[in-house]
Amino acid sequence: MSKKSTISHIPVGNGDMTLMKIASNDTYHYVLVDMHIRQNGESDDDKCDALSSLYDLLDKDDEGRPYVDVLILTHPDEDHIRGFRENFHSGSPDDYVEPKDGENGKIFVREIWSSPLIFRRKSKNNSLCKDATAFNTEAKRRVELYKAEKQIGKQGDRIRLIGEDEDGKTDEILDIVYQNEDVIDTLNEVYIKELSARVLGPLADDEFEDNTSPDKNRSSIIIQWGLASHGYSSPSNYILLAGDAGVEVWDVLWEKYKNNTDMLQYDILLAPHHCSWHTLSHDSFSDSDNPQVSEDAKSALGEARPGAVIVSSSDEIKDDDNDPPNYKAMKEYESITEENDGTFQCLADYKPSSGKAPEVLTYKLTITGPQEEAKTSEASSGTAKKAARTAATGTLFTGAGNAIGHG
């Protein structure tokens, strides 16, 4: 049976960790977007073991190293990069340390996608956590290698930048820079005919009307992933991943694309900033008696295709004043999915095996849209985590086996 592309949302509380397995020529290409991996000793019975879940989803290369083809950091907040130093290899590929018997090796990163703006704007307003500093150091190492060699290096040394740096700092390396509205069809320098990933952000400073210093969340990398089913080239699945992009970003994107809304369409949306109210409103939820939704921002986030899923990578959403996740924001997203016969799914509530801990939510990306991958209870099956799962079902909206999207 030919391989099928999937997207897996790993539950990590208020944080993001998304793995796409993109199938092409019967080969998987692994793309990890953000991570929030708790340190050893912090796991609880009611929390998903994110690191073990990631290892279960990955393969090893010919040298026995678990790997990702592309690692993307949308922005350097700790809840998007936690665990990088301890669990991912940095430095020259030649310095990779083989694990001891019975242990998992560090994850080998073949190619990094990063943005200089996410670090520049972060440093103006907030200090970097240790994991973000380590990631930035590794990204700079790879950029300097490219500058010295004037060509893409070997796996483990590769980097692509999303957006230009300020003051012309990337002018001499534009060959490795993806600009906004560019369509990407390569991963780790391999052409993928099933892939059409469109860059939507980070936005440049001059795209915002105000003159204030750009907030770090404005700088989040935003990509609309168009993915065809294996063997096809026309996308049948659209996934919108946007880090912590706030309301100002979505206002601008709506103004840019309100006459070309295909640029914002999705079958799966990861609710930005863990279902925060600040993604949908300029009003403070805690300081305002009647906070109002920005209609432009909601319109930009409302281009759901039939049967679309909005996923909240967050803690449990309660009817209280927390933000994120925010109950009123959830209700706004639910109004979008209800209008399009879709669903809203909070990862903290996804427990199909009826255990205490939330589980990885995976969708197969098929020719008729995403299908939720069914889970088999470990208690009843006695299988290990990596045992084969049952066929995908579409019971969220229609009969078993039907795709959730495209009506």
C-alpha positions as CSV (number, residue, x, y, z in Angstrom):
1,M,0.0,0.0,0.0
2,S,1.4,3.4,-0.9
3,K,2.2,5.8,1.9
4,K,-0.3,8.5,2.8
5,S,0.6,12.0,4.1
6,T,-0.5,12.7,7.7
7,I,-0.5,15.6,10.1
8,S,-0.2,14.8,13.8
9,H,-1.0,17.3,16.6
10,I,0.9,16.3,19.7
11,P,-0.8,17.6,22.9
12,V,1.6,19.7,24.9
13,G,-0.7,21.9,27.0
14,N,-0.4,25.6,26.0
15,G,2.2,25.1,23.4
16,D,2.6,23.9,19.8
17,M,4.1,20.7,18.4
18,T,2.9,19.5,14.9
19,L,4.5,16.8,12.8
20,M,3.6,16.4,9.1
21,K,4.6,13.2,7.3
22,I,4.5,14.2,3.7
23,A,4.5,11.2,1.3
24,S,6.1,11.4,-2.1
25,N,7.5,8.6,-4.2
26,D,6.6,6.2,-1.4
27,T,9.0,8.1,0.9
28,Y,8.0,10.1,4.0
29,H,9.4,13.6,4.4
30,Y,9.1,14.7,8.0
31,V,8.3,18.4,8.9
32,L,8.2,19.4,12.5
33,V,6.6,22.7,13.3
34,D,7.5,23.9,16.8
35,M,8.0,21.8,20.0
36,H,7.2,21.9,23.6
37,I,8.9,19.0,25.3
38,R,8.9,18.9,29.0
39,Q,12.2,17.9,30.7
40,N,12.8,14.5,32.2
41,G,10.9,14.1,35.5
42,E,8.1,16.5,34.6
43,S,5.8,14.0,33.0
44,D,2.5,13.0,34.8
45,D,-0.1,10.4,34.2
46,D,-2.5,13.1,32.9
47,K,0.0,14.5,30.3
48,C,1.1,13.1,27.0
49,D,4.7,12.1,26.7
50,A,5.5,14.4,23.8
51,L,9.0,13.2,23.3
52,S,8.1,9.5,23.2
53,S,5.2,10.3,20.9
54,L,7.5,12.1,18.5
55,Y,10.0,9.2,18.4
56,D,7.1,6.9,17.7
57,L,6.2,9.0,14.6
58,L,9.7,9.3,13.2
59,D,12.0,7.0,11.3
60,K,15.8,6.6,11.5
61,D,18.2,7.3,8.7
62,D,20.9,4.9,7.4
63,E,23.2,5.8,10.2
64,G,20.5,5.0,12.9
65,R,19.7,8.6,13.7
66,P,16.1,9.6,14.3
67,Y,15.6,12.6,12.0
68,V,13.3,15.3,10.6
69,D,13.8,16.6,7.1
70,V,12.7,20.1,8.1
71,L,12.4,21.8,11.5
72,I,10.4,25.1,11.5
73,L,10.3,27.5,14.5
74,T,7.4,29.9,14.0
75,H,8.7,32.2,16.7
76,P,11.0,31.7,19.7
77,D,8.7,31.7,22.7
78,E,9.5,28.8,25.1
79,D,6.3,27.0,24.5
80,H,7.3,26.6,20.8
81,I,11.0,25.6,21.3
82,R,11.2,23.9,24.7
83,G,13.3,20.8,24.6
84,F,15.5,21.7,21.6
85,R,18.9,21.6,23.4
86,E,18.3,18.3,25.2
87,N,16.7,16.4,22.4
88,F,18.0,17.7,19.0
89,H,21.5,17.6,17.6
90,S,23.2,21.0,17.1
91,G,26.5,21.6,15.4
92,S,28.3,19.8,12.6
93,P,26.8,16.5,11.5
94,D,30.2,15.0,12.0
95,D,29.9,15.6,15.7
96,Y,26.7,13.6,16.2
97,V,27.0,11.4,19.3
98,E,25.8,7.9,19.0
99,P,23.3,7.0,21.8
100,K,24.0,4.3,24.4
101,D,22.4,0.9,24.0
102,G,18.7,1.2,24.8
103,E,18.5,4.9,24.5
104,N,17.2,7.1,21.7
105,G,19.7,9.3,19.9
106,K,19.2,13.0,19.6
107,I,17.0,14.0,16.6
108,F,19.0,14.9,13.6
109,V,17.7,18.1,11.8
110,R,18.5,17.9,8.1
111,E,17.2,21.4,7.3
112,I,16.0,24.4,9.4
113,W,13.5,26.9,8.3
114,S,13.7,30.1,10.4
115,S,13.1,33.8,10.1
116,P,15.6,36.5,11.2
117,L,12.7,38.8,12.1
118,I,11.4,36.4,14.8
119,F,14.7,36.8,16.7
120,R,15.2,40.5,16.0
121,R,11.7,41.5,17.2
122,K,12.0,39.1,20.2
123,S,15.2,40.6,21.3
124,K,13.8,44.1,21.2
125,N,11.1,43.3,23.7
126,N,12.0,40.1,25.6
127,S,15.0,37.9,26.3
128,L,15.3,34.5,24.6
129,C,15.0,31.3,26.6
130,K,18.0,28.9,26.6
131,D,16.4,26.7,24.0
132,A,15.6,29.6,21.7
133,T,19.2,30.9,22.1
134,A,20.5,27.4,21.2
135,F,18.3,27.2,18.1
136,N,19.4,30.7,17.0
137,T,23.0,29.8,17.4
138,E,22.5,26.7,15.2
139,A,20.6,28.7,12.6
140,K,23.4,31.3,12.5
141,R,26.0,28.5,12.2
142,R,24.2,27.2,9.1
143,V,23.8,30.7,7.6
144,E,27.5,31.3,8.0
145,L,28.3,28.0,6.3
146,Y,26.2,29.1,3.3
147,K,27.9,32.5,3.2
148,A,31.3,30.8,3.2
149,E,30.6,28.1,0.7
150,K,28.1,30.0,-1.5
151,Q,26.0,26.8,-1.9
152,I,23.6,24.6,0.0
153,G,25.6,22.3,2.3
154,K,25.1,18.7,3.2
155,Q,22.2,17.4,5.3
156,G,22.5,18.7,8.9
157,D,24.0,22.0,7.6
158,R,21.1,23.3,5.6
159,I,18.9,26.3,6.3
160,R,16.2,28.3,4.5
161,L,15.1,31.7,5.8
162,I,11.5,32.8,5.7
163,G,11.5,36.5,4.9
164,E,14.3,39.1,4.5
165,D,16.1,40.6,7.5
166,E,15.9,44.3,8.1
167,D,18.5,46.8,6.8
168,G,19.5,44.5,3.9
169,K,21.2,42.0,6.2
170,T,20.1,39.1,4.0
171,D,20.8,40.7,0.6
172,E,23.9,38.5,0.0
173,I,22.0,35.3,0.7
174,L,18.7,35.8,-1.0
175,D,19.0,32.4,-2.8
176,I,18.1,30.7,0.5
177,V,15.3,33.2,1.4
178,Y,11.7,32.5,0.8
179,Q,9.6,35.7,0.4
180,N,6.0,36.2,1.3
181,E,3.7,34.7,-1.3
182,D,6.4,32.4,-2.5
183,V,5.2,28.8,-3.1
184,I,7.5,26.2,-1.7
185,D,7.7,22.7,-3.3
186,T,10.9,21.4,-1.8
187,L,11.8,19.9,1.5
188,N,15.5,19.4,2.5
189,E,16.3,20.2,-1.1
190,V,14.1,17.4,-2.5
191,Y,11.3,18.4,-4.9
192,I,7.9,17.2,-3.7
193,K,5.3,17.3,-6.4
194,E,2.5,16.9,-3.8
195,L,3.5,20.1,-2.0
196,S,2.5,23.7,-2.5
197,A,3.3,25.6,0.7
198,R,2.6,29.3,0.5
199,V,4.4,31.8,2.7
200,L,2.1,34.4,4.3
201,G,4.3,35.7,7.1
202,P,6.0,37.1,8.9
203,L,4.8,40.5,7.7
204,A,7.2,43.4,7.1
205,D,7.0,46.4,9.5
206,D,5.6,48.7,6.8
207,E,2.6,46.5,6.4
208,F,1.3,47.6,9.8
209,E,-0.5,51.0,10.1
210,D,0.7,51.9,13.5
211,N,4.2,53.1,14.4
212,T,4.7,51.1,17.5
213,S,7.5,48.6,17.9
214,P,6.4,45.3,16.4
215,D,5.1,42.8,18.9
216,K,7.0,39.5,18.8
217,N,3.8,37.6,17.9
218,R,3.5,39.7,14.8
219,S,6.6,38.0,13.6
220,S,5.3,34.4,13.6
221,I,6.0,32.4,10.5
222,I,2.7,31.7,8.7
223,I,2.4,29.1,6.0
224,Q,-0.6,27.7,4.2
225,W,0.3,24.1,3.4
226,G,-1.3,22.8,0.3
227,L,-0.9,19.0,0.1
228,A,-2.0,16.6,-2.6
229,S,-2.7,13.0,-1.9
230,H,0.2,10.7,-2.8
231,G,0.9,10.7,-6.5
232,Y,-1.2,13.7,-7.3
233,S,-0.1,17.3,-7.7
234,S,-3.3,19.4,-7.1
235,P,-3.8,20.0,-3.4
236,S,-6.8,18.4,-1.8
237,N,-5.8,19.3,1.8
238,Y,-5.0,22.8,3.1
239,I,-3.4,23.3,6.5
240,L,-2.9,26.8,8.0
241,L,-0.2,27.0,10.7
242,A,0.5,30.5,12.1
243,G,2.3,30.2,15.5
244,D,1.1,33.0,17.8
245,A,0.1,35.5,15.1
246,G,-2.1,38.2,16.7
247,V,-5.1,40.2,15.7
248,E,-3.1,42.9,13.9
249,V,-1.6,40.2,11.6
250,W,-5.0,38.8,10.7
251,D,-6.4,42.3,10.0
252,V,-3.6,42.9,7.5
253,L,-4.0,39.5,5.9
254,W,-7.7,40.1,5.4
255,E,-7.0,43.5,3.8
256,K,-4.4,41.9,1.5
257,Y,-6.5,38.8,0.5
258,K,-10.2,39.6,0.9
259,N,-10.4,39.6,-2.9
260,N,-8.4,36.4,-3.1
261,T,-9.5,34.4,-0.2
262,D,-8.1,31.1,-1.5
263,M,-4.8,32.4,0.0
264,L,-6.4,31.9,3.5
265,Q,-8.4,28.7,3.0
266,Y,-7.9,25.7,5.1
267,D,-9.2,22.2,6.0
268,I,-7.2,22.2,9.2
269,L,-6.4,25.4,11.2
270,L,-4.2,25.3,14.3
271,A,-5.9,28.1,16.3
272,P,-3.2,30.7,16.7
273,H,-1.7,31.4,20.1
274,H,-3.5,28.4,21.7
275,C,-7.0,29.8,21.2
276,S,-6.1,33.2,22.6
277,W,-8.6,36.1,22.6
278,H,-5.8,38.4,21.4
279,T,-5.9,36.6,18.0
280,L,-9.4,37.8,17.4
281,S,-9.7,41.1,19.2
282,H,-7.9,44.4,19.9
283,D,-9.8,44.6,23.2
284,S,-8.3,43.2,26.4
285,F,-10.6,40.4,27.6
286,S,-9.7,41.1,31.2
287,D,-9.8,44.9,31.1
288,S,-12.9,45.4,28.9
289,D,-16.5,45.0,30.0
290,N,-17.6,44.2,26.4
291,P,-14.6,43.1,24.3
292,Q,-15.4,43.1,20.6
293,V,-14.2,40.8,17.9
294,S,-12.3,42.3,15.0
295,E,-14.4,41.3,12.0
296,D,-11.5,41.5,9.7
297,A,-9.4,39.1,11.8
298,K,-12.3,36.7,12.1
299,S,-12.9,36.9,8.4
300,A,-9.2,36.1,7.7
301,L,-9.5,33.1,10.1
302,G,-12.9,32.1,8.8
303,E,-11.9,30.8,5.3
304,A,-12.8,27.3,6.4
305,R,-13.5,24.7,3.6
306,P,-16.5,22.4,4.1
307,G,-15.9,20.1,7.1
308,A,-12.9,22.0,8.3
309,V,-11.3,21.3,11.7
310,I,-10.0,24.0,14.0
311,V,-7.5,22.5,16.5
312,S,-6.6,24.2,19.8
313,S,-3.2,23.1,21.0
314,S,-3.9,24.2,24.6
315,D,-4.9,23.3,28.1
316,E,-8.5,22.5,28.7
317,I,-10.8,25.3,27.8
318,K,-13.0,26.4,30.6
319,D,-15.7,29.0,31.0
320,D,-13.5,31.4,32.9
321,D,-11.2,34.4,32.4
322,N,-8.1,32.4,31.3
323,D,-6.3,33.6,28.2
324,P,-5.0,31.5,26.5
325,P,-6.9,29.4,26.0
326,N,-10.0,31.6,26.1
327,Y,-13.6,30.4,26.2
328,K,-15.0,33.2,24.2
329,A,-12.4,32.7,21.5
330,M,-13.4,29.1,21.3
331,K,-17.0,30.1,20.8
332,E,-15.9,32.3,17.9
333,Y,-14.0,29.5,16.3
334,E,-17.0,27.2,16.9
335,S,-19.2,29.6,15.0
336,I,-16.8,29.3,12.1
337,T,-16.8,25.5,12.1
338,E,-20.6,25.3,12.6
339,E,-21.2,27.4,9.6
340,N,-19.0,25.1,7.5
341,D,-20.2,21.7,9.0
342,G,-16.9,21.3,10.7
343,T,-15.7,20.8,14.2
344,F,-13.5,22.4,16.9
345,Q,-11.1,20.1,18.8
346,C,-9.1,21.0,21.9
347,L,-6.2,18.6,22.2
348,A,-6.5,18.5,26.0
349,D,-9.8,16.8,25.5
350,Y,-8.7,14.3,22.9
351,K,-8.7,11.0,24.8
352,P,-10.1,8.3,22.5
353,S,-8.7,5.5,24.5
354,S,-10.4,6.8,27.7
355,G,-7.1,7.3,29.6
356,K,-6.1,10.2,31.8
357,A,-3.7,11.7,29.3
358,P,-4.6,13.3,26.0
359,E,-3.4,11.5,22.9
360,V,-1.9,12.5,19.6
361,L,-4.5,13.6,17.1
362,T,-3.6,12.4,13.6
363,Y,-5.3,13.1,10.2
364,K,-4.6,11.3,7.0
365,L,-4.5,13.7,4.1
366,T,-6.4,12.0,1.3
367,I,-7.6,12.9,-2.2
368,T,-11.0,13.8,-0.6
369,G,-9.6,15.8,2.3
370,P,-8.4,15.0,5.8
371,Q,-9.6,11.9,7.6
372,E,-9.2,11.4,11.3
373,E,-7.1,8.4,12.0
374,A,-8.9,6.0,14.4
375,K,-7.4,4.9,17.7
376,T,-7.5,1.5,19.1
377,S,-7.7,1.3,22.9
378,E,-4.4,-0.2,24.3
379,A,-6.4,-1.8,27.1
380,S,-8.5,-3.8,24.7
381,S,-5.9,-4.5,22.0
382,G,-2.7,-4.9,24.1
383,T,-0.7,-3.3,21.3
384,A,2.2,-1.0,21.8
385,K,2.2,2.6,20.8
386,K,3.7,1.9,17.4
387,A,1.3,-0.9,16.4
388,A,-0.6,-0.4,13.3
389,R,-3.7,1.7,13.7
390,T,-7.1,0.9,12.2
391,A,-8.3,2.6,9.0
392,A,-9.2,6.2,9.1
393,T,-12.8,7.2,9.7
394,G,-14.8,10.2,9.1
395,T,-17.3,9.7,12.0
396,L,-17.0,13.3,13.1
397,F,-19.5,14.3,10.4
398,T,-20.5,11.5,8.1
399,G,-20.5,7.7,7.8
400,A,-17.4,5.7,8.7
401,G,-14.6,6.1,6.2
402,N,-15.8,9.4,4.7
403,A,-13.5,12.3,4.5
404,I,-14.2,15.2,6.9
405,G,-13.7,17.9,4.3
406,H,-15.0,19.1,1.0
407,G,-18.7,18.4,1.5
